[in-house]
């Protein structure tokens, strides 16, 4: 709750098999950072915790592909991710890593406590095994058909298409991701957490106990899992990369990454507390502490079912007060995908848009996927920057600072005989900490940001209202101009303070312009900058103006769109899997084929046949009817007048009662679309003509 003074705020540990992208930022890190900054500004004791998740099968697979060790791989991405977060302004109190000794010790001790207390089930089960690779196929070492949705590229731990978690043995037609072989079943011993034993408690604690204060998407997913029935879940894996299982008879086994990763929050807090001279247990074992997990919807099951069950089984830890999970952010109407390189990577954005961290923070917050999946487009990014940050917030602040320097040499003017309208605006300013805070307390970050922009809009309206513009009144009513500029300076000061959680770089820049620190030093009673907004007093001197935001040009946006288009092209080329060469034929057989260039004269979709198109084709030697399965790829209008290659001496064949007298040669592009054979079309390079 917002009136508590100690918070442990965790952000999902980013997986170190790649950099961080805008989907991660919008779903997890930006809202978590906003909330942590907000609580610090209210005077709360905050531990904002995160770190790199460095174990698991995907790490080993990628390391093998690159010919390096898993440690070398995670070291690379740990640095990229950590540096990007720091430059972007994510204010972690500690950014740790799960390969750190403190984490290995903490996770091992956690497992040992549950093991000694008899909380695990020890079972010998049959698991998928690849004899050629001589290893068990845990998680992503196996692919096959999802038993729920039929996705033929499901992993052994989760289907990325439907989101279902399962075991490798549940897959239909599984294949080893290492050798491509069909695996065999082999017995192995593992330890399981009996989630079914916690089903009633989870239902009472979350579904019933948090029905009014947790987000509907979180409650819905938890309820669905419980209704479908919880089952014991393995907490160990047959791997050589990870934290060794700390019991006898567990050689060659490590803690399952989703058992060890959330414990990373605890170990990272230990690491931070030791460095800061604090007691880490206050942040994990004290009932006066609010524990909050910021995650994406793909992690709901782990943070709302598995980790709470682990904490409950241990018995010494507090449970999360809230898990404000977000939905997914798409990119240009397509799902963000690390494997397809379809993403806006944070480290690349920082290089392409230097000094514009807050623009991305603003757009991702304004467009946050809080209740449903949302979409990021570069055009919207440009429009929000130019129309909202530059034209609204930036324009107001710039006018205020420029005019204060122009009329009063940067000195906040004295006021006299404030009008009712002036006082009304000053009173309005005081309401914004509460209105913005109320939204943040309910994890409504979009709503909170809009409130901040409403304050800016009030300033624009006030300064430019007809008949009251300072530049018009300067000669006729200089005293009223002083009042107006004084009020505008107070709005600007409030913006400098209240924007900090959302736009920290902008806030710092604006505070420097206002010389905010010296004003605070002169008002020692103003201990809490959020709840008690200070007033810049008359006589206080501010600095010269500098632009808070700059317009983003079409050329910059086009460069980003071109980059995405290049990704599409690369993905298409990689996706194209060529059919092996057919059996050798001889010259005489080839010469039997009579290939002619023809022209489609008429085309009509065959009734009650989704795929078939009936065409009249002029082959040069005659006009004949040809039926082809291209109706789902072309309209009749697109076909008429097109030149095509025709095999004219193919034996006639009846299709749905219509005799087809030849074949039009087509090829299939990487997206599965049938295209007419054209050697100049790069998309059909290597495609089989049929």
PLY file of the C-alpha trace (Angstrom):
ply
format ascii 1.0
element vertex 690
property float x
property float y
property float z
element edge 689
property int vertex1
property int vertex2
end_header
0.00 0.00 0.00
1.12 3.55 -0.72
1.24 4.62 2.95
3.81 1.97 3.87
7.36 3.20 4.19
9.41 0.17 3.11
9.20 -1.35 -0.36
10.96 -4.24 -2.03
10.35 -3.68 -5.73
11.54 -6.34 -8.14
11.71 -6.22 -11.92
11.81 -9.48 -13.88
15.38 -10.66 -14.40
16.25 -10.17 -18.09
17.52 -13.32 -19.74
21.10 -12.96 -20.93
20.85 -14.64 -24.33
20.25 -11.25 -25.96
19.83 -7.52 -25.29
16.78 -5.75 -23.86
14.10 -4.49 -26.26
11.16 -2.09 -26.05
8.73 -4.90 -25.18
10.71 -5.58 -22.00
10.85 -1.86 -21.23
7.13 -1.21 -21.71
6.03 -4.34 -19.88
8.40 -4.30 -16.93
11.27 -1.86 -16.48
9.75 1.54 -17.22
6.68 1.08 -14.96
8.85 -0.46 -12.22
11.24 2.48 -12.39
8.42 5.02 -12.33
6.99 3.40 -9.22
10.35 3.12 -7.44
11.22 6.76 -8.15
7.77 7.85 -6.99
8.08 6.01 -3.68
11.56 7.39 -3.06
10.24 10.92 -3.67
7.55 10.26 -1.05
10.26 9.38 1.46
9.79 5.61 1.38
12.62 3.18 2.05
12.98 1.45 -1.32
15.01 -1.53 -2.49
14.60 -1.64 -6.28
16.10 -4.98 -7.27
16.97 -6.71 -10.53
19.77 -8.67 -12.20
20.71 -10.88 -15.11
19.13 -14.34 -15.36
22.09 -16.38 -16.57
21.20 -20.07 -16.34
19.04 -22.37 -18.44
19.09 -24.21 -21.75
18.82 -21.26 -24.20
22.11 -19.94 -22.82
23.90 -23.21 -23.53
22.34 -23.55 -26.99
23.41 -20.06 -28.06
26.88 -20.50 -26.58
27.35 -23.73 -28.53
26.27 -22.04 -31.76
28.81 -19.27 -31.20
31.58 -21.62 -30.11
32.04 -19.96 -26.71
31.35 -20.95 -23.11
28.04 -20.09 -21.42
29.93 -17.84 -19.00
31.46 -15.88 -21.86
28.00 -15.44 -23.40
26.34 -14.19 -20.21
29.25 -11.88 -19.44
28.74 -10.19 -22.80
25.00 -9.64 -22.44
25.17 -8.82 -18.72
27.34 -5.83 -19.62
25.20 -4.76 -22.60
22.00 -4.97 -20.57
23.43 -3.36 -17.45
25.02 -0.47 -19.35
21.81 0.11 -21.34
19.66 0.23 -18.21
22.03 2.72 -16.58
22.15 5.05 -19.59
18.38 4.81 -20.04
17.80 5.87 -16.46
16.44 2.72 -14.82
17.30 3.48 -11.18
17.97 0.01 -9.75
19.39 0.04 -6.25
21.16 -3.14 -7.28
21.57 -4.90 -10.60
23.08 -8.29 -9.81
23.44 -11.61 -11.65
22.56 -15.23 -10.99
26.08 -16.48 -11.71
27.34 -14.50 -8.70
28.59 -16.52 -5.68
26.04 -14.86 -3.37
23.26 -16.14 -5.59
24.60 -19.69 -5.79
24.86 -19.73 -1.99
21.35 -18.29 -1.50
19.64 -20.59 -4.00
21.44 -23.66 -2.66
20.45 -22.78 0.91
16.82 -22.22 -0.16
16.68 -25.63 -1.88
18.37 -27.34 1.08
15.84 -25.86 3.53
12.90 -27.18 1.48
14.67 -30.51 0.98
15.37 -30.95 4.70
11.79 -29.96 5.56
10.42 -32.65 3.25
8.74 -30.19 0.88
9.85 -31.96 -2.31
8.73 -35.14 -4.00
11.63 -37.28 -5.23
10.71 -39.22 -8.36
12.38 -41.39 -10.96
10.69 -40.57 -14.26
11.26 -41.24 -17.92
12.63 -38.19 -19.73
13.62 -37.58 -23.34
17.22 -38.56 -24.06
19.39 -38.12 -27.16
21.81 -41.08 -27.42
23.94 -39.40 -30.08
24.40 -36.25 -27.98
24.58 -38.40 -24.84
22.37 -36.08 -22.80
18.86 -35.59 -21.55
16.81 -33.07 -23.52
15.65 -30.52 -20.99
13.41 -27.63 -22.04
14.66 -26.02 -25.25
16.86 -28.92 -26.23
13.70 -30.52 -27.60
11.07 -29.25 -30.05
7.85 -30.79 -31.28
4.13 -30.26 -31.71
2.28 -28.54 -28.87
-0.43 -30.89 -27.52
-2.75 -27.95 -26.91
-2.59 -25.72 -29.99
-0.78 -27.86 -32.57
2.18 -25.49 -33.01
4.83 -27.64 -34.65
7.71 -25.59 -33.22
6.87 -25.78 -29.52
9.70 -26.08 -27.01
9.91 -28.72 -24.33
9.05 -26.33 -21.52
6.62 -23.91 -23.15
4.75 -23.21 -26.37
5.47 -19.64 -27.41
2.38 -19.58 -29.62
-0.30 -20.36 -27.02
1.74 -19.80 -23.84
1.09 -23.25 -22.39
3.76 -24.68 -20.08
4.43 -28.39 -20.37
7.10 -31.08 -20.24
9.13 -32.34 -23.16
7.42 -35.71 -22.87
4.08 -34.01 -23.59
5.18 -32.96 -27.09
3.87 -34.78 -30.14
6.63 -36.05 -32.44
9.50 -34.56 -30.38
12.90 -34.00 -31.97
16.28 -33.24 -30.43
17.30 -29.64 -31.02
20.91 -30.82 -30.90
20.99 -33.58 -33.51
17.49 -33.55 -35.00
17.03 -37.18 -33.96
13.90 -38.64 -32.42
14.78 -39.01 -28.74
14.20 -42.06 -26.59
12.87 -42.29 -23.05
15.35 -42.91 -20.27
14.92 -42.97 -16.51
16.31 -40.15 -14.39
15.73 -38.88 -10.85
14.43 -35.39 -10.10
12.89 -33.38 -7.29
9.42 -31.89 -7.67
7.54 -29.13 -5.86
3.98 -30.46 -5.34
2.05 -27.40 -6.52
-1.22 -29.30 -6.23
-0.82 -29.21 -2.44
-0.88 -25.41 -2.56
-3.88 -25.10 -4.86
-6.50 -24.28 -2.21
-4.18 -21.84 -0.47
-3.31 -20.06 -3.73
-6.98 -19.77 -4.62
-7.83 -18.31 -1.21
-4.82 -15.97 -1.14
-4.94 -14.60 -4.69
-8.22 -15.29 -6.44
-10.34 -14.51 -3.39
-8.00 -12.41 -1.23
-6.81 -10.07 -3.98
-9.92 -9.96 -6.15
-10.28 -6.21 -5.69
-6.69 -4.94 -5.79
-4.90 -7.16 -8.38
-5.21 -6.63 -12.11
-7.88 -8.62 -13.93
-5.42 -10.15 -16.39
-3.33 -11.51 -13.50
-6.31 -12.88 -11.59
-7.74 -14.44 -14.73
-4.57 -16.31 -15.59
-4.05 -17.55 -12.03
-7.65 -18.69 -11.78
-7.33 -20.54 -15.10
-4.24 -22.40 -13.93
-5.85 -23.41 -10.66
-9.09 -24.46 -12.38
-7.18 -26.61 -14.88
-5.44 -28.32 -11.97
-1.94 -27.78 -10.62
0.60 -30.59 -10.77
3.99 -31.29 -9.20
6.68 -29.34 -11.05
10.31 -30.37 -11.34
12.80 -28.01 -9.70
15.87 -29.78 -11.08
17.24 -30.48 -14.55
19.85 -32.75 -16.16
22.32 -30.08 -17.30
25.90 -29.01 -16.73
25.19 -25.23 -16.66
23.54 -23.86 -13.55
23.58 -24.26 -9.79
24.43 -27.86 -8.81
21.69 -29.60 -6.83
23.11 -29.63 -3.27
22.19 -33.20 -2.25
23.90 -36.57 -2.53
23.09 -38.55 -5.67
22.44 -35.46 -7.78
25.58 -35.47 -9.91
25.03 -33.87 -13.32
21.89 -32.08 -12.14
21.26 -28.37 -11.57
18.44 -26.30 -10.15
15.78 -25.58 -12.74
16.22 -22.00 -13.94
12.69 -21.05 -12.89
13.42 -22.27 -9.37
16.71 -20.42 -9.10
15.82 -17.19 -10.97
13.24 -15.66 -8.56
15.56 -16.44 -5.67
17.82 -14.02 -7.52
15.67 -11.21 -6.11
16.65 -12.32 -2.61
20.34 -12.78 -3.37
20.48 -9.38 -5.13
18.93 -7.78 -2.04
21.54 -9.49 0.14
24.29 -8.16 -2.10
22.89 -4.60 -1.96
22.21 -4.66 1.80
25.75 -5.82 2.58
27.15 -2.98 0.49
24.85 -0.36 2.04
25.10 -1.56 5.63
21.45 -2.62 5.79
19.71 -5.74 7.06
18.42 -7.61 3.99
15.87 -9.52 6.07
13.93 -6.29 6.68
13.12 -6.31 2.96
12.06 -9.96 2.71
10.89 -11.09 6.14
9.27 -8.04 7.74
5.48 -7.83 7.44
5.72 -4.03 7.31
7.42 -4.32 3.92
5.48 -4.21 0.66
6.85 -6.74 -1.85
5.96 -5.92 -5.47
6.87 -7.88 -8.61
6.84 -6.03 -11.95
6.64 -8.57 -14.79
5.18 -9.30 -18.21
2.21 -11.61 -18.67
4.42 -14.53 -19.74
5.83 -14.62 -16.18
2.54 -14.54 -14.27
2.50 -18.27 -13.52
6.01 -18.16 -12.09
5.48 -15.09 -9.89
1.90 -15.78 -8.82
1.93 -19.56 -8.43
5.39 -21.13 -8.38
7.42 -18.51 -6.47
4.68 -17.87 -3.86
4.44 -21.64 -3.34
8.21 -21.72 -2.84
8.05 -18.87 -0.33
5.12 -20.50 1.46
6.98 -23.81 1.63
10.04 -22.08 3.07
7.96 -20.26 5.67
10.26 -17.36 6.54
9.41 -14.89 3.76
6.69 -12.33 3.11
4.44 -12.76 0.09
3.97 -10.22 -2.71
1.46 -7.50 -2.01
0.86 -7.07 -5.73
2.07 -8.35 -9.09
1.03 -5.62 -11.58
1.82 -7.59 -14.73
1.42 -5.99 -18.13
0.41 -7.49 -21.44
2.64 -7.55 -24.56
3.82 -4.70 -26.77
3.88 -5.41 -30.50
6.11 -3.67 -33.04
4.59 -2.30 -36.24
1.61 -4.70 -35.90
3.82 -7.78 -35.49
4.82 -9.70 -32.37
8.24 -8.73 -31.02
10.60 -11.67 -31.43
14.21 -12.02 -30.32
14.78 -15.03 -32.57
13.50 -13.12 -35.63
15.35 -9.93 -34.64
12.00 -8.15 -34.83
12.55 -5.63 -32.09
13.80 -2.19 -31.20
16.83 -2.97 -29.07
17.54 -0.55 -26.22
21.29 -0.28 -26.81
20.69 0.48 -30.51
18.04 3.10 -29.70
20.46 4.85 -27.34
23.03 4.98 -30.14
20.53 6.15 -32.79
18.80 8.75 -30.59
21.50 10.13 -28.25
20.17 12.20 -25.38
16.56 11.23 -26.10
16.02 8.58 -23.45
12.95 10.34 -22.10
11.24 10.38 -25.48
11.17 6.59 -25.49
10.21 6.46 -21.82
7.33 8.84 -22.56
6.04 6.95 -25.60
6.28 3.55 -23.90
4.41 4.86 -20.87
1.75 6.65 -22.90
1.26 3.48 -24.93
1.81 0.95 -22.14
0.08 -2.45 -22.57
-1.53 -2.29 -19.14
-4.80 -4.09 -19.83
-4.31 -5.48 -23.34
-1.61 -5.96 -25.95
-0.60 -2.67 -27.53
1.37 -1.59 -30.57
4.49 0.53 -31.05
5.01 2.26 -34.39
7.78 4.64 -35.36
5.26 7.10 -36.81
3.41 7.27 -33.48
6.75 7.68 -31.70
7.52 10.67 -33.93
4.05 12.18 -33.55
4.02 11.92 -29.76
7.43 13.54 -29.53
6.67 16.38 -31.93
3.06 17.04 -30.92
3.13 16.34 -27.18
6.65 16.68 -25.80
7.91 19.42 -28.11
4.68 21.35 -28.79
3.08 20.99 -25.34
5.51 20.42 -22.48
8.67 21.75 -24.12
6.96 24.75 -25.66
5.43 25.87 -22.37
8.64 25.56 -20.37
10.72 27.28 -23.03
8.36 30.27 -23.21
8.34 30.65 -19.44
12.13 30.54 -19.07
12.79 32.76 -22.08
10.28 35.42 -20.97
11.50 35.40 -17.37
15.02 36.05 -18.60
13.83 38.64 -21.11
11.63 40.69 -18.77
13.32 40.17 -15.38
16.89 39.03 -16.11
16.01 35.57 -14.80
14.70 36.80 -11.43
11.35 35.40 -10.27
9.16 38.56 -10.10
7.25 39.97 -7.15
3.47 39.59 -7.26
0.76 42.06 -6.39
-3.02 41.82 -6.40
-3.23 38.28 -7.77
-6.46 37.84 -9.71
-8.97 35.13 -8.95
-7.77 33.36 -12.08
-4.13 33.53 -10.94
-4.97 32.09 -7.55
-7.11 29.36 -9.09
-4.15 28.14 -11.14
-1.85 28.22 -8.08
-4.42 26.16 -6.19
-4.70 23.71 -9.09
-0.97 23.07 -9.02
-1.25 21.77 -5.46
-3.74 19.07 -6.50
-1.45 17.33 -8.97
0.81 15.40 -6.57
-2.27 13.64 -5.23
-3.97 13.06 -8.59
-0.80 11.68 -10.17
0.02 9.72 -7.01
-3.45 8.17 -6.83
-2.97 6.78 -10.34
0.50 5.46 -9.54
-0.76 3.81 -6.35
-3.16 1.85 -8.56
-0.41 1.08 -11.12
-2.17 3.15 -13.80
0.94 4.64 -15.34
-0.68 5.85 -18.55
-3.29 7.71 -16.53
-0.61 9.22 -14.26
1.42 10.43 -17.22
-1.66 12.02 -18.75
-2.23 13.90 -15.50
1.31 15.27 -15.74
0.63 16.44 -19.28
-2.64 17.99 -18.12
-0.60 20.24 -15.82
1.47 21.34 -18.79
-1.71 21.98 -20.77
-3.05 24.16 -17.96
0.13 26.20 -18.22
-0.16 26.59 -21.99
-3.77 27.64 -21.71
-3.04 30.08 -18.91
-0.09 31.79 -20.58
-1.73 32.07 -23.99
-5.31 32.88 -23.07
-6.61 35.65 -25.28
-5.89 39.09 -23.92
-3.53 37.86 -21.21
-0.40 36.92 -23.19
2.61 38.45 -21.40
4.10 39.69 -24.65
0.90 41.70 -25.27
0.55 43.01 -21.72
4.18 43.92 -21.13
3.67 47.59 -22.01
0.09 48.12 -20.85
-0.06 46.14 -17.57
3.44 45.22 -16.35
2.22 44.30 -12.85
-0.13 41.66 -14.21
2.70 40.30 -16.37
4.67 39.77 -13.16
1.74 37.83 -11.72
1.43 35.71 -14.84
5.14 34.93 -14.99
5.25 34.13 -11.27
2.40 31.64 -11.66
4.01 30.11 -14.74
7.29 29.68 -12.88
5.40 27.74 -10.19
3.80 25.48 -12.82
7.25 24.90 -14.31
8.66 24.04 -10.88
5.87 21.54 -10.30
6.56 20.00 -13.71
10.26 19.71 -12.85
9.42 17.75 -9.70
6.44 15.67 -10.80
8.03 14.62 -14.10
10.96 12.93 -12.37
9.45 9.41 -12.16
8.46 9.51 -15.83
11.12 11.70 -17.45
14.14 11.70 -15.12
16.61 13.23 -17.59
14.18 16.01 -18.46
13.43 16.61 -14.79
17.13 16.95 -13.99
17.67 19.33 -16.89
14.69 21.46 -15.87
15.77 21.56 -12.22
19.18 22.82 -13.33
17.54 25.56 -15.40
15.46 26.58 -12.39
18.41 26.25 -9.98
16.01 24.12 -7.98
18.60 22.84 -5.51
19.42 26.26 -4.12
15.70 26.93 -3.68
15.38 23.69 -1.69
18.41 24.58 0.42
16.74 27.87 1.27
13.57 26.05 2.40
14.78 23.29 4.78
11.24 22.59 5.91
10.48 21.18 2.46
11.73 17.68 3.27
9.40 15.81 0.96
9.50 17.00 -2.64
6.42 15.01 -3.77
3.83 15.71 -1.10
4.99 19.27 -0.40
5.86 21.02 -3.64
8.15 23.95 -2.95
7.50 27.41 -4.36
10.25 29.28 -6.17
10.18 32.56 -4.21
10.26 36.01 -5.69
13.86 37.10 -6.04
15.12 33.61 -6.88
17.34 33.61 -9.94
16.98 31.01 -12.66
19.35 30.09 -15.48
19.08 30.49 -19.23
16.71 28.34 -21.28
17.73 25.23 -23.17
15.48 23.02 -25.25
14.09 20.06 -23.36
13.07 18.22 -26.52
13.90 18.47 -30.20
11.76 17.66 -33.20
12.30 14.23 -34.74
12.54 14.45 -38.52
11.09 12.11 -41.13
14.57 10.98 -42.16
15.27 9.60 -38.68
12.04 7.62 -38.69
12.60 6.33 -42.20
16.01 5.03 -41.14
14.32 2.95 -38.42
11.67 1.67 -40.82
14.39 0.74 -43.31
16.16 -1.21 -40.58
12.98 -3.19 -39.87
12.45 -3.79 -43.59
15.98 -5.18 -43.81
15.11 -7.52 -40.94
12.05 -8.73 -42.85
14.17 -9.43 -45.92
16.78 -11.30 -43.89
14.09 -13.34 -42.13
12.50 -14.24 -45.47
15.83 -15.42 -46.85
16.50 -17.50 -43.75
12.98 -18.91 -43.72
13.26 -20.15 -47.28
14.07 -23.84 -47.03
14.85 -25.22 -50.43
13.56 -28.60 -51.56
16.42 -31.02 -52.29
17.20 -31.65 -55.96
14.91 -34.24 -57.51
16.15 -37.42 -59.18
18.23 -36.87 -62.27
16.33 -36.64 -65.56
17.66 -36.86 -69.11
17.62 -34.46 -72.02
15.08 -36.47 -74.03
12.55 -36.38 -71.17
13.05 -32.65 -70.72
12.51 -32.00 -74.42
9.11 -33.66 -74.22
7.82 -30.62 -72.26
6.30 -27.90 -74.43
6.66 -24.61 -72.49
5.00 -21.52 -74.00
4.50 -17.91 -72.96
0.78 -17.24 -72.69
-1.56 -14.45 -71.65
-4.51 -14.78 -69.26
-7.61 -13.50 -71.06
-10.28 -14.23 -68.45
-10.33 -15.43 -64.86
-13.14 -16.50 -62.57
-13.11 -18.11 -59.14
-14.63 -21.61 -59.21
-17.87 -21.75 -57.20
-17.63 -23.63 -53.88
-13.87 -24.05 -54.26
-11.71 -21.72 -52.12
-8.46 -22.31 -53.97
-9.38 -22.89 -57.62
-9.39 -20.25 -60.34
-10.74 -21.01 -63.86
-8.85 -19.10 -66.58
-8.86 -18.74 -70.33
-5.27 -18.56 -71.59
-4.03 -17.54 -75.03
-0.99 -19.80 -75.62
-0.25 -18.44 -79.08
-1.30 -21.70 -80.68
-4.81 -21.71 -79.20
-7.02 -20.45 -76.44
-7.65 -22.98 -73.70
-9.08 -23.44 -70.21
-6.64 -23.94 -67.33
-7.62 -24.48 -63.71
-5.06 -23.48 -61.05
-5.06 -23.38 -57.24
-4.23 -19.69 -56.92
-7.56 -18.16 -55.89
-6.31 -17.48 -52.35
-3.30 -15.59 -53.69
-4.74 -13.48 -56.52
-8.06 -11.90 -57.44
-9.51 -12.43 -60.91
-8.84 -8.78 -61.70
-5.14 -9.16 -60.86
-4.80 -12.09 -63.25
-6.38 -10.78 -66.45
-3.71 -9.57 -68.88
-0.81 -11.20 -67.05
1.89 -13.01 -69.06
2.57 -16.52 -67.76
4.62 -19.62 -68.55
2.42 -22.55 -69.57
3.14 -26.26 -69.91
0.84 -26.83 -72.87
1.32 -30.56 -73.53
0.33 -31.73 -70.04
-2.39 -34.37 -70.24
-5.85 -32.82 -69.57
-7.29 -33.34 -66.08
-10.77 -32.67 -64.66
-10.94 -30.53 -61.51
-14.42 -30.17 -59.99
-15.93 -31.10 -63.36
-13.88 -28.56 -65.37
-11.22 -29.91 -67.72
-7.87 -28.19 -67.26
-5.78 -28.24 -70.43
-2.30 -27.41 -69.19
-0.41 -25.99 -66.22
0.72 -22.47 -65.34
4.17 -22.51 -63.77
4.31 -20.99 -60.28
6.70 -20.92 -57.34
6.15 -20.52 -53.59
7.86 -17.60 -51.84
9.15 -17.76 -48.24
5.78 -16.63 -46.87
3.95 -19.45 -48.64
2.44 -17.23 -51.34
2.24 -18.62 -54.86
3.95 -16.29 -57.32
4.35 -16.42 -61.07
7.78 -17.51 -62.24
9.88 -14.45 -62.86
13.67 -14.86 -62.73
14.05 -11.16 -61.79
12.03 -11.67 -58.59
14.55 -12.20 -55.76
11.93 -13.84 -53.56
11.74 -16.93 -55.79
15.46 -17.58 -55.98
15.91 -21.35 -55.58
12.17 -22.01 -55.35
10.79 -25.11 -57.02
8.69 -24.45 -60.14
5.45 -26.41 -60.16
0 1
1 2
2 3
3 4
4 5
5 6
6 7
7 8
8 9
9 10
10 11
11 12
12 13
13 14
14 15
15 16
16 17
17 18
18 19
19 20
20 21
21 22
22 23
23 24
24 25
25 26
26 27
27 28
28 29
29 30
30 31
31 32
32 33
33 34
34 35
35 36
36 37
37 38
38 39
39 40
40 41
41 42
42 43
43 44
44 45
45 46
46 47
47 48
48 49
49 50
50 51
51 52
52 53
53 54
54 55
55 56
56 57
57 58
58 59
59 60
60 61
61 62
62 63
63 64
64 65
65 66
66 67
67 68
68 69
69 70
70 71
71 72
72 73
73 74
74 75
75 76
76 77
77 78
78 79
79 80
80 81
81 82
82 83
83 84
84 85
85 86
86 87
87 88
88 89
89 90
90 91
91 92
92 93
93 94
94 95
95 96
96 97
97 98
98 99
99 100
100 101
101 102
102 103
103 104
104 105
105 106
106 107
107 108
108 109
109 110
110 111
111 112
112 113
113 114
114 115
115 116
116 117
117 118
118 119
119 120
120 121
121 122
122 123
123 124
124 125
125 126
126 127
127 128
128 129
129 130
130 131
131 132
132 133
133 134
134 135
135 136
136 137
137 138
138 139
139 140
140 141
141 142
142 143
143 144
144 145
145 146
146 147
147 148
148 149
149 150
150 151
151 152
152 153
153 154
154 155
155 156
156 157
157 158
158 159
159 160
160 161
161 162
162 163
163 164
164 165
165 166
166 167
167 168
168 169
169 170
170 171
171 172
172 173
173 174
174 175
175 176
176 177
177 178
178 179
179 180
180 181
181 182
182 183
183 184
184 185
185 186
186 187
187 188
188 189
189 190
190 191
191 192
192 193
193 194
194 195
195 196
196 197
197 198
198 199
199 200
200 201
201 202
202 203
203 204
204 205
205 206
206 207
207 208
208 209
209 210
210 211
211 212
212 213
213 214
214 215
215 216
216 217
217 218
218 219
219 220
220 221
221 222
222 223
223 224
224 225
225 226
226 227
227 228
228 229
229 230
230 231
231 232
232 233
233 234
234 235
235 236
236 237
237 238
238 239
239 240
240 241
241 242
242 243
243 244
244 245
245 246
246 247
247 248
248 249
249 250
250 251
251 252
252 253
253 254
254 255
255 256
256 257
257 258
258 259
259 260
260 261
261 262
262 263
263 264
264 265
265 266
266 267
267 268
268 269
269 270
270 271
271 272
272 273
273 274
274 275
275 276
276 277
277 278
278 279
279 280
280 281
281 282
282 283
283 284
284 285
285 286
286 287
287 288
288 289
289 290
290 291
291 292
292 293
293 294
294 295
295 296
296 297
297 298
298 299
299 300
300 301
301 302
302 303
303 304
304 305
305 306
306 307
307 308
308 309
309 310
310 311
311 312
312 313
313 314
314 315
315 316
316 317
317 318
318 319
319 320
320 321
321 322
322 323
323 324
324 325
325 326
326 327
327 328
328 329
329 330
330 331
331 332
332 333
333 334
334 335
335 336
336 337
337 338
338 339
339 340
340 341
341 342
342 343
343 344
344 345
345 346
346 347
347 348
348 349
349 350
350 351
351 352
352 353
353 354
354 355
355 356
356 357
357 358
358 359
359 360
360 361
361 362
362 363
363 364
364 365
365 366
366 367
367 368
368 369
369 370
370 371
371 372
372 373
373 374
374 375
375 376
376 377
377 378
378 379
379 380
380 381
381 382
382 383
383 384
384 385
385 386
386 387
387 388
388 389
389 390
390 391
391 392
392 393
393 394
394 395
395 396
396 397
397 398
398 399
399 400
400 401
401 402
402 403
403 404
404 405
405 406
406 407
407 408
408 409
409 410
410 411
411 412
412 413
413 414
414 415
415 416
416 417
417 418
418 419
419 420
420 421
421 422
422 423
423 424
424 425
425 426
426 427
427 428
428 429
429 430
430 431
431 432
432 433
433 434
434 435
435 436
436 437
437 438
438 439
439 440
440 441
441 442
442 443
443 444
444 445
445 446
446 447
447 448
448 449
449 450
450 451
451 452
452 453
453 454
454 455
455 456
456 457
457 458
458 459
459 460
460 461
461 462
462 463
463 464
464 465
465 466
466 467
467 468
468 469
469 470
470 471
471 472
472 473
473 474
474 475
475 476
476 477
477 478
478 479
479 480
480 481
481 482
482 483
483 484
484 485
485 486
486 487
487 488
488 489
489 490
490 491
491 492
492 493
493 494
494 495
495 496
496 497
497 498
498 499
499 500
500 501
501 502
502 503
503 504
504 505
505 506
506 507
507 508
508 509
509 510
510 511
511 512
512 513
513 514
514 515
515 516
516 517
517 518
518 519
519 520
520 521
521 522
522 523
523 524
524 525
525 526
526 527
527 528
528 529
529 530
530 531
531 532
532 533
533 534
534 535
535 536
536 537
537 538
538 539
539 540
540 541
541 542
542 543
543 544
544 545
545 546
546 547
547 548
548 549
549 550
550 551
551 552
552 553
553 554
554 555
555 556
556 557
557 558
558 559
559 560
560 561
561 562
562 563
563 564
564 565
565 566
566 567
567 568
568 569
569 570
570 571
571 572
572 573
573 574
574 575
575 576
576 577
577 578
578 579
579 580
580 581
581 582
582 583
583 584
584 585
585 586
586 587
587 588
588 589
589 590
590 591
591 592
592 593
593 594
594 595
595 596
596 597
597 598
598 599
599 600
600 601
601 602
602 603
603 604
604 605
605 606
606 607
607 608
608 609
609 610
610 611
611 612
612 613
613 614
614 615
615 616
616 617
617 618
618 619
619 620
620 621
621 622
622 623
623 624
624 625
625 626
626 627
627 628
628 629
629 630
630 631
631 632
632 633
633 634
634 635
635 636
636 637
637 638
638 639
639 640
640 641
641 642
642 643
643 644
644 645
645 646
646 647
647 648
648 649
649 650
650 651
651 652
652 653
653 654
654 655
655 656
656 657
657 658
658 659
659 660
660 661
661 662
662 663
663 664
664 665
665 666
666 667
667 668
668 669
669 670
670 671
671 672
672 673
673 674
674 675
675 676
676 677
677 678
678 679
679 680
680 681
681 682
682 683
683 684
684 685
685 686
686 687
687 688
688 689
